[in-house]
Amino acid sequence: MSLKSSIYKMLRVWNDIDAVKKGKVGKRVGRRVAGKATGKAFKKLFK
């Protein structure tokens, strides 16, 4: 695992914890799901 990917994983966990503290978990989960769906759609489109 590269340093860059390790940093990104650490920041993602950190932001998840911050969202829990601020009570914005639903927004964060929704955005993550939307992002994954968009990524899959683009992958199929530009295959």
PyMOL commands that place a pseudoatom at each C-alpha (Angstrom):
pseudoatom trace, name=CA, resn=MET, resi=1, chain=A, elem=C, hetatm=0, pos=[0.000, 0.000, 0.000]
pseudoatom trace, name=CA, resn=SER, resi=2, chain=A, elem=C, hetatm=0, pos=[1.408, 3.341, -0.993]
pseudoatom trace, name=CA, resn=LEU, resi=3, chain=A, elem=C, hetatm=0, pos=[1.697, 6.326, 1.283]
pseudoatom trace, name=CA, resn=LYS, resi=4, chain=A, elem=C, hetatm=0, pos=[-0.886, 8.243, -0.722]
pseudoatom trace, name=CA, resn=SER, resi=5, chain=A, elem=C, hetatm=0, pos=[-3.542, 5.516, -0.432]
pseudoatom trace, name=CA, resn=SER, resi=6, chain=A, elem=C, hetatm=0, pos=[-2.826, 5.185, 3.298]
pseudoatom trace, name=CA, resn=ILE, resi=7, chain=A, elem=C, hetatm=0, pos=[-3.362, 8.905, 3.788]
pseudoatom trace, name=CA, resn=TYR, resi=8, chain=A, elem=C, hetatm=0, pos=[-6.625, 8.833, 1.813]
pseudoatom trace, name=CA, resn=LYS, resi=9, chain=A, elem=C, hetatm=0, pos=[-7.948, 5.918, 3.884]
pseudoatom trace, name=CA, resn=MET, resi=10, chain=A, elem=C, hetatm=0, pos=[-7.015, 7.660, 7.131]
pseudoatom trace, name=CA, resn=LEU, resi=11, chain=A, elem=C, hetatm=0, pos=[-8.736, 10.877, 6.028]
pseudoatom trace, name=CA, resn=ARG, resi=12, chain=A, elem=C, hetatm=0, pos=[-11.868, 9.001, 4.965]
pseudoatom trace, name=CA, resn=VAL, resi=13, chain=A, elem=C, hetatm=0, pos=[-12.166, 7.450, 8.425]
pseudoatom trace, name=CA, resn=TRP, resi=14, chain=A, elem=C, hetatm=0, pos=[-11.443, 10.817, 10.039]
pseudoatom trace, name=CA, resn=ASN, resi=15, chain=A, elem=C, hetatm=0, pos=[-14.199, 12.465, 7.984]
pseudoatom trace, name=CA, resn=ASP, resi=16, chain=A, elem=C, hetatm=0, pos=[-16.624, 9.648, 8.883]
pseudoatom trace, name=CA, resn=ILE, resi=17, chain=A, elem=C, hetatm=0, pos=[-15.981, 10.301, 12.573]
pseudoatom trace, name=CA, resn=ASP, resi=18, chain=A, elem=C, hetatm=0, pos=[-16.427, 14.049, 12.030]
pseudoatom trace, name=CA, resn=ALA, resi=19, chain=A, elem=C, hetatm=0, pos=[-19.767, 13.430, 10.264]
pseudoatom trace, name=CA, resn=VAL, resi=20, chain=A, elem=C, hetatm=0, pos=[-20.968, 11.341, 13.215]
pseudoatom trace, name=CA, resn=LYS, resi=21, chain=A, elem=C, hetatm=0, pos=[-20.023, 14.127, 15.625]
pseudoatom trace, name=CA, resn=LYS, resi=22, chain=A, elem=C, hetatm=0, pos=[-21.869, 16.739, 13.558]
pseudoatom trace, name=CA, resn=GLY, resi=23, chain=A, elem=C, hetatm=0, pos=[-24.882, 14.502, 12.895]
pseudoatom trace, name=CA, resn=LYS, resi=24, chain=A, elem=C, hetatm=0, pos=[-24.472, 14.523, 9.117]
pseudoatom trace, name=CA, resn=VAL, resi=25, chain=A, elem=C, hetatm=0, pos=[-23.986, 10.817, 8.536]
pseudoatom trace, name=CA, resn=GLY, resi=26, chain=A, elem=C, hetatm=0, pos=[-27.002, 10.479, 6.232]
pseudoatom trace, name=CA, resn=LYS, resi=27, chain=A, elem=C, hetatm=0, pos=[-25.705, 13.178, 3.897]
pseudoatom trace, name=CA, resn=ARG, resi=28, chain=A, elem=C, hetatm=0, pos=[-22.279, 11.590, 3.774]
pseudoatom trace, name=CA, resn=VAL, resi=29, chain=A, elem=C, hetatm=0, pos=[-23.621, 8.104, 3.083]
pseudoatom trace, name=CA, resn=GLY, resi=30, chain=A, elem=C, hetatm=0, pos=[-25.900, 9.480, 0.374]
pseudoatom trace, name=CA, resn=ARG, resi=31, chain=A, elem=C, hetatm=0, pos=[-23.050, 11.249, -1.342]
pseudoatom trace, name=CA, resn=ARG, resi=32, chain=A, elem=C, hetatm=0, pos=[-20.846, 8.167, -1.170]
pseudoatom trace, name=CA, resn=VAL, resi=33, chain=A, elem=C, hetatm=0, pos=[-23.582, 5.978, -2.700]
pseudoatom trace, name=CA, resn=ALA, resi=34, chain=A, elem=C, hetatm=0, pos=[-24.240, 8.550, -5.419]
pseudoatom trace, name=CA, resn=GLY, resi=35, chain=A, elem=C, hetatm=0, pos=[-20.536, 8.762, -6.188]
pseudoatom trace, name=CA, resn=LYS, resi=36, chain=A, elem=C, hetatm=0, pos=[-20.169, 5.011, -6.505]
pseudoatom trace, name=CA, resn=ALA, resi=37, chain=A, elem=C, hetatm=0, pos=[-23.227, 4.786, -8.776]
pseudoatom trace, name=CA, resn=THR, resi=38, chain=A, elem=C, hetatm=0, pos=[-21.893, 7.589, -10.963]
pseudoatom trace, name=CA, resn=GLY, resi=39, chain=A, elem=C, hetatm=0, pos=[-18.513, 5.897, -11.171]
pseudoatom trace, name=CA, resn=LYS, resi=40, chain=A, elem=C, hetatm=0, pos=[-20.083, 2.610, -12.262]
pseudoatom trace, name=CA, resn=ALA, resi=41, chain=A, elem=C, hetatm=0, pos=[-22.226, 4.378, -14.862]
pseudoatom trace, name=CA, resn=PHE, resi=42, chain=A, elem=C, hetatm=0, pos=[-19.227, 6.167, -16.349]
pseudoatom trace, name=CA, resn=LYS, resi=43, chain=A, elem=C, hetatm=0, pos=[-17.242, 2.947, -16.351]
pseudoatom trace, name=CA, resn=LYS, resi=44, chain=A, elem=C, hetatm=0, pos=[-19.954, 1.233, -18.407]
pseudoatom trace, name=CA, resn=LEU, resi=45, chain=A, elem=C, hetatm=0, pos=[-20.344, 4.264, -20.672]
pseudoatom trace, name=CA, resn=PHE, resi=46, chain=A, elem=C, hetatm=0, pos=[-16.641, 4.595, -21.522]
pseudoatom trace, name=CA, resn=LYS, resi=47, chain=A, elem=C, hetatm=0, pos=[-15.772, 0.907, -21.597]
for i in range(1, 47): cmd.bond("trace and resi %d" % i, "trace and resi %d" % (i + 1))
show_as sticks, trace
zoom trace
